């Protein structure tokens, strides 16, 4: 299947991050290369974009898309939690800008074999890195009921997490669950009929929770944002696009912490943390325009937050 993905808030994040046209920029979530390609249009031939993605298909698609870009492009199949190590390997100390787009790509959602979607039947996979050991199959079939309840409650913010966990465990006693379609049917059985009438698809939150667990999406965010901020040159920009409240909360809180001088607990008369602000937060979160939402409904929950190194 061709790697197709519509970049969200493309103009907004590119113009927020772009600065020196000869500078060095990192796209931490390369995807199909949409954001990188748009950024490349603003750079000089001596400018550089380093693109990171753990999905080898994304790296291949982006490399094809960027092959005639005027600037230098360095694709790297790595998780963005390794950004610091990648820059060290490239002998790069400071960068001019960095972008994070934390959404799942349209390609991943629309390819049944990847197992991300509750709308297409496929194997229970959900691995962004197809060579990673743990898949959705492992989570669904090996976690105990308490473990399933915890991730569905915490990562999916699912009201019916306890019932869904109980129904999954009961179903797998008959046989292991292997397909996304099987899991969707079980979730629909667990969620009361009245609760299924309104709101999003009943499996949406559970699939989100399992995907986050499989890919350790939330646990790496804070450190990744702090590493990125630490690598920015003075005046350099960081843009973060989030898609759900959990990751947006982490982005907002981390940016706030990076933009605060003292982070001592309230009530301490003298600062002992010696923490110094390294970022300035640029306004409030930016959301997609009405026109973008009409063209790409998947952008409806996106929000862009921007910080500038001081």
C-alpha positions as CSV (number, residue, x, y, z in Angstrom):
1,X,0.0,0.0,0.0
2,X,1.3,3.5,-0.9
3,X,2.3,5.5,2.1
4,X,-0.3,8.3,2.3
5,X,-0.6,10.8,5.1
6,X,-2.1,14.3,5.3
7,X,0.1,16.4,7.6
8,X,-1.9,18.3,10.2
9,X,-1.3,22.0,11.0
10,X,1.5,21.9,8.4
11,X,1.8,25.7,7.6
12,X,1.4,26.6,11.3
13,X,4.2,24.4,12.6
14,X,6.6,25.0,9.8
15,X,6.3,28.8,10.0
16,X,6.5,28.6,13.8
17,X,9.7,26.5,13.7
18,X,11.5,27.9,10.7
19,X,14.2,30.5,11.3
20,X,17.7,30.6,9.8
21,X,17.4,29.2,6.2
22,X,20.9,27.8,6.5
23,X,20.2,26.2,9.9
24,X,19.8,22.6,11.1
25,X,16.3,21.3,11.9
26,X,15.0,18.0,13.3
27,X,11.7,16.5,12.4
28,X,11.2,14.0,15.2
29,X,8.2,12.3,13.7
30,X,9.0,12.1,10.0
31,X,5.9,10.2,8.8
32,X,5.4,10.6,5.1
33,X,7.7,13.7,5.1
34,X,4.9,16.3,4.8
35,X,6.2,18.7,7.4
36,X,9.8,18.2,6.3
37,X,9.0,18.9,2.7
38,X,7.1,22.1,3.6
39,X,10.0,23.2,5.8
40,X,12.5,22.4,3.0
41,X,10.8,25.0,0.8
42,X,11.9,27.6,3.3
43,X,15.5,26.5,3.6
44,X,18.7,27.3,1.6
45,X,20.7,24.5,-0.1
46,X,23.1,24.7,2.9
47,X,20.2,24.1,5.4
48,X,19.7,20.6,6.9
49,X,16.7,18.6,8.0
50,X,17.2,15.4,10.0
51,X,14.2,13.2,9.9
52,X,13.5,10.6,12.6
53,X,10.9,7.8,12.5
54,X,10.9,4.3,13.9
55,X,8.6,3.1,11.1
56,X,10.8,1.9,8.2
57,X,8.0,2.4,5.7
58,X,7.7,6.1,6.8
59,X,11.4,6.6,6.4
60,X,11.3,5.1,2.9
61,X,8.3,7.2,1.9
62,X,9.7,10.4,3.3
63,X,13.1,9.8,1.6
64,X,11.3,9.5,-1.7
65,X,9.4,12.7,-1.1
66,X,12.5,14.6,-0.2
67,X,14.8,13.3,-2.9
68,X,14.6,16.6,-4.9
69,X,14.5,19.0,-1.9
70,X,17.0,21.8,-2.3
71,X,18.3,21.4,1.3
72,X,20.3,18.6,2.8
73,X,18.1,15.8,4.2
74,X,19.2,13.0,6.6
75,X,16.7,10.3,7.2
76,X,17.2,8.1,10.3
77,X,15.2,5.1,11.4
78,X,15.2,5.8,15.1
79,X,12.8,6.6,17.9
80,X,12.7,10.3,18.7
81,X,13.7,9.5,22.3
82,X,17.2,8.9,20.7
83,X,17.4,12.4,19.2
84,X,20.3,13.4,21.5
85,X,22.3,10.3,20.5
86,X,21.6,10.8,16.8
87,X,22.8,14.4,17.0
88,X,25.9,13.2,18.8
89,X,26.6,10.6,16.1
90,X,26.3,13.3,13.4
91,X,28.6,15.6,15.5
92,X,25.9,18.2,15.8
93,X,25.7,20.2,19.1
94,X,22.9,22.7,18.5
95,X,19.9,22.9,16.2
96,X,17.7,25.8,15.0
97,X,14.4,24.1,15.3
98,X,12.5,20.9,16.1
99,X,9.1,19.5,15.3
100,X,7.0,16.8,16.9
101,X,3.8,15.5,15.4
102,X,2.5,12.9,17.8
103,X,-0.4,11.6,15.8
104,X,-0.6,8.1,14.1
105,X,-0.2,8.4,10.4
106,X,-3.1,7.9,8.0
107,X,-1.0,5.1,6.4
108,X,-0.8,3.2,9.6
109,X,-4.5,3.7,10.3
110,X,-5.6,2.8,6.8
111,X,-3.4,-0.3,6.4
112,X,-5.3,-3.2,8.0
113,X,-2.1,-5.3,8.3
114,X,-0.7,-2.8,10.8
115,X,-3.5,-3.5,13.2
116,X,-4.0,0.1,14.4
117,X,-7.6,0.6,13.2
118,X,-10.9,-0.4,14.8
119,X,-12.5,0.2,11.5
120,X,-10.5,-2.3,9.5
121,X,-10.0,-5.9,10.4
122,X,-6.4,-7.0,10.7
123,X,-3.9,-8.7,13.0
124,X,-3.6,-7.3,16.5
125,X,-0.3,-5.6,16.0
126,X,-0.1,-1.7,16.5
127,X,3.7,-1.6,16.4
128,X,5.1,1.6,15.0
129,X,8.4,-0.2,14.7
130,X,7.5,-3.5,13.0
131,X,10.6,-5.1,14.4
132,X,9.7,-4.3,18.1
133,X,9.0,-7.4,20.2
134,X,5.8,-6.4,22.0
135,X,2.6,-6.1,19.9
136,X,-1.1,-5.5,20.7
137,X,-1.5,-9.3,20.6
138,X,0.8,-9.7,23.6
139,X,-0.9,-6.9,25.6
140,X,-4.4,-8.3,24.9
141,X,-3.6,-11.9,25.6
142,X,-1.0,-11.8,28.4
143,X,-1.8,-8.9,30.6
144,X,-4.0,-9.8,33.6
145,X,-7.4,-8.2,34.1
146,X,-5.9,-5.6,36.5
147,X,-3.2,-4.6,34.0
148,X,-5.7,-4.3,31.2
149,X,-8.0,-2.2,33.3
150,X,-5.2,0.1,34.3
151,X,-4.0,0.9,30.7
152,X,-7.6,1.2,29.3
153,X,-8.5,3.6,32.2
154,X,-5.3,5.6,32.3
155,X,-4.3,5.7,28.6
156,X,-7.8,5.6,27.1
157,X,-9.7,7.5,29.8
158,X,-12.4,5.0,29.1
159,X,-15.4,5.0,31.5
160,X,-16.1,1.3,30.9
161,X,-12.5,0.2,31.3
162,X,-13.3,-2.4,34.1
163,X,-16.0,-4.1,32.0
164,X,-13.9,-4.1,28.9
165,X,-11.0,-5.7,30.7
166,X,-13.2,-8.3,32.2
167,X,-14.8,-9.1,28.9
168,X,-11.4,-9.4,27.1
169,X,-10.1,-11.8,29.8
170,X,-13.3,-13.9,29.6
171,X,-13.1,-14.1,25.8
172,X,-9.5,-15.1,25.6
173,X,-10.2,-18.1,27.9
174,X,-11.9,-19.7,24.9
175,X,-9.0,-18.9,22.5
176,X,-6.4,-16.2,22.0
177,X,-7.6,-13.0,20.4
178,X,-5.8,-12.5,17.1
179,X,-7.7,-9.9,15.1
180,X,-8.8,-6.3,15.6
181,X,-12.3,-7.3,14.5
182,X,-12.5,-9.8,17.4
183,X,-11.4,-7.1,19.9
184,X,-13.9,-4.6,18.5
185,X,-16.8,-7.1,18.9
186,X,-15.8,-7.8,22.5
187,X,-15.6,-4.1,23.3
188,X,-19.0,-3.5,21.8
189,X,-20.4,-6.3,24.0
190,X,-18.8,-4.8,27.1
191,X,-20.0,-1.2,26.5
192,X,-23.7,-0.9,27.4
193,X,-26.0,-0.2,24.5
194,X,-27.1,3.1,25.8
195,X,-23.5,4.3,26.0
196,X,-22.8,3.3,22.3
197,X,-25.5,5.6,20.9
198,X,-23.6,8.8,21.3
199,X,-20.0,9.9,21.1
200,X,-17.0,8.3,19.3
201,X,-16.7,4.7,18.2
202,X,-16.9,2.5,21.4
203,X,-13.5,0.9,20.6
204,X,-11.7,4.2,20.0
205,X,-10.4,4.8,23.5
206,X,-9.4,1.1,24.1
207,X,-7.5,1.0,20.9
208,X,-5.7,4.2,21.8
209,X,-4.8,2.8,25.2
210,X,-3.4,-0.4,23.8
211,X,-1.4,1.5,21.1
212,X,0.1,3.8,23.7
213,X,1.1,0.8,25.8
214,X,2.6,-1.1,22.9
215,X,4.7,1.8,21.7
216,X,5.5,3.4,25.1
217,X,4.2,6.7,23.7
218,X,3.7,8.7,26.8
219,X,6.6,7.5,28.9
220,X,9.2,9.0,26.5
221,X,7.6,12.4,25.9
222,X,8.8,14.5,28.8
223,X,12.5,13.5,28.3
224,X,12.2,13.9,24.6
225,X,10.9,17.5,24.9
226,X,13.5,18.4,27.5
227,X,16.3,16.9,25.3
228,X,15.0,18.9,22.3
229,X,14.9,22.1,24.3
230,X,18.4,21.6,25.5
231,X,19.7,21.2,22.0
232,X,18.1,24.4,20.6
233,X,20.2,27.4,19.9
234,X,19.1,30.6,21.5
235,X,16.1,31.9,19.5
236,X,15.4,28.4,18.1
237,X,11.9,27.1,18.1
238,X,10.2,23.8,19.2
239,X,6.7,22.9,17.8
240,X,4.6,20.1,19.3
241,X,1.4,18.8,17.7
242,X,-0.7,16.6,20.1
243,X,-3.9,14.7,19.4
244,X,-5.4,13.7,22.7
245,X,-5.6,15.1,26.2
246,X,-2.9,12.8,27.8
247,X,-0.1,13.8,25.5
248,X,-1.2,17.4,25.4
249,X,-1.2,17.6,29.2
250,X,2.4,16.3,29.1
251,X,3.4,18.8,26.4
252,X,1.8,21.7,28.2
253,X,3.2,20.8,31.6
254,X,6.7,20.2,30.2
255,X,6.8,23.5,28.3
256,X,5.5,25.3,31.4
257,X,8.3,23.7,33.5
258,X,10.9,24.6,30.9
259,X,9.6,28.2,30.9
260,X,9.7,28.6,34.7
261,X,12.7,29.7,36.8
262,X,11.9,28.2,40.1
263,X,10.1,24.8,40.4
264,X,10.5,24.4,44.2
265,X,7.3,23.3,46.0
266,X,5.0,26.1,47.2
267,X,5.8,27.4,50.6
268,X,9.6,27.1,50.5
269,X,10.9,30.6,51.4
270,X,14.2,30.3,49.5
271,X,14.7,28.6,46.1
272,X,16.9,25.5,46.4
273,X,16.2,23.9,43.0
274,X,18.4,26.4,41.0
275,X,16.2,25.6,38.0
276,X,16.4,28.2,35.2
277,X,13.9,28.8,32.4
278,X,15.2,27.8,29.0
279,X,12.1,28.4,26.9
280,X,9.5,31.1,26.3
281,X,6.0,29.7,25.6
282,X,4.6,31.3,22.4
283,X,0.9,32.0,23.0
284,X,-1.7,29.4,23.6
285,X,-2.3,26.2,21.7
286,X,-3.1,26.6,18.0
287,X,-5.9,24.4,16.5
288,X,-6.8,23.6,12.9
289,X,-8.8,26.1,10.9
290,X,-12.3,25.4,9.7
291,X,-11.0,24.9,6.2
292,X,-8.5,22.3,7.4
293,X,-11.1,20.4,9.4
294,X,-13.4,20.3,6.4
295,X,-10.6,18.8,4.3
296,X,-9.2,16.5,6.9
297,X,-11.6,15.5,9.7
298,X,-8.8,13.5,11.4
299,X,-7.3,16.9,12.4
300,X,-10.2,17.7,14.7
301,X,-8.3,17.0,18.0
302,X,-4.9,18.4,17.0
303,X,-3.3,21.2,18.9
304,X,0.1,22.9,18.3
305,X,2.2,24.3,21.2
306,X,5.3,26.3,20.5
307,X,8.3,27.3,22.6
308,X,11.3,29.4,21.9
309,X,14.8,29.0,23.4
310,X,15.9,31.9,25.5
